[in-house]
């Protein structure tokens, strides 16, 4: 059961990263917009990583 949760979370993270990359490559790529998106994507991925760490700590 734990592997299924980990796989689902990993899949969600990969999906977010791919979606962010696709968004950055499509349409108008203003430098400021791209920079903001990279910053917010990095922040979101760090938060997801912290969440995964907390959940794994609680399961120990």
Buried (B, 14 or more C-beta within 10 A) or exposed (E): EEEEEEEEBEEEBEEBEEEBEEBBEEEEEEEEEBEEBEEEBEEBBEEBEEEBEEEEEEEE
